[in-house]
Amino acid sequence: MKRTTTTMTMALTICLTLAAAGCVHGSNVDQVHAGMTPEQVASLMGEPDGTTNEPGRRCDFYTVLKDFWSRVPWSMSDRYYVCYSEGKVATFGRADASPDTPHPAKS
């Protein structure tokens, strides 16, 4: 019985670690600024969850973990976008902040 509990605990820990690995911490978003290259953003944020492309414009979308005090059981993360024009960050922010912000494509 004890062995089964230990195995289940280990499996749960591994699953939670893998799920969190795809998320970005909120402090990384604070370091993004206009004029950065996609490579500079990737070094802070990692690979995006999804990308949309329009002529002359590309937007990447990220899942960002909320800080501990902002979390509630049904909302542990926010979606953010980083949009590039001519290979540099032009706009960025929360994807659900207003109706004018871009929305991620289903990937």
Secondary structure, DSSP 8 states (H G I E B T S, - for coil): -HHHHHHHHHHHHHHHHHHHHTSEEHHHHTT--TT--HHHHHHHH-S-SEEEEETTEEEEEEEEE--GGG-BTTB-EEEEEEEEETTEEEEEEETTS-TTS------
